[in-house]
């Protein structure tokens, strides 16, 4: 598995090197790469959109994967998702 800033922060949380609040704060202050393709504009793009998109390292995909692997609890996941959403909303407003 490739590592990213997100996976490294989650690993630090699991190891007790960082608290949930510290990781959430870092999630609020980082830039999150886009993981969705734009809406298809041509028939070819429509067909291509049916293929699953690959995970984007350093994105929300890493956070979801950590939860799916049970590396973080539901409470931790909710806190970190909200922190990531705060960052994404702030970036859109600027």
N, C-alpha and C positions, 0 to 999 in steps of 0.2 A: 504494500500500500504506500502510495506517495504521501509525503507530508506537506503540510502547508501551515501558514500562520494559524489558521483555525484549528487544525488537528493538533498543532503544538500547544495551543492554549487549552484545549480540552484535555490533553495529556497532563499538562501542569495542574489543572483542576483536579483530575483524578489522583495525581500523586500528592496532592496537598500543598504544592508549591505556590499555588494561587487560590484565592477564595472565589466563590461564585460571583461576588460583587466585583472583584478585580477583573475577572474574565468578562463579565457583562459590560463593565466600563470600557474595556478595550474593544469589545464588539461595537459599542456605540460610537467609537472614535475611529473606526477603520472604514475603508471604502470596500464595498461589496460588489464583485463583478456581476454583471447581468448573466442570467442563465437561460433566458428564454429567447427564442427566435422571434423576429418580427412576424406579423401576420402575413400569410402567403399572398402574393400579388399575381402569380401566374399559375397555370395548371401544374407545371413542373414543380414549383415551390410547394404547391398543395400536396403533391405526392411525397415530396421529400419531408414534409412536416409530419408524416405518419410514422417515420422512423424515430425511435427514442433518441433523445439528445444525450450525448455523453456527459458524465459529471464534470463540473468545472472546479478544478482545485482552488481552494481558498474561498469558495463561495458557500452559500447556504447549503449546497449539496453536502458538504463535509459535516455540517451540523446535523442534518437529517440522518446521514449515514451513521454518525456516532450514536444517535438515539436508537436507530434501528438495530445497531449492534449491542445495545444496552450498556454503552460506555458511560452514559449520563442518565440521570433519573428524569422522570416526567417533570418534576418541579424545576430541575436545572434546565431542561430543554425549553420549558415555557419562559423562564427568565431570559435565556440566551436568545430565543426567537424574538422576544419583545425588544431586546437590546439591538439586535440586527435590524429589526423593522424601524426602530428609532433612527438608526444611521441612514437607512435607505430613504426614509421620509425626509430627513434633513438634507440629504444630497439632492433630492428632487426639487426641494424648495429653493435651493441656492442657485 
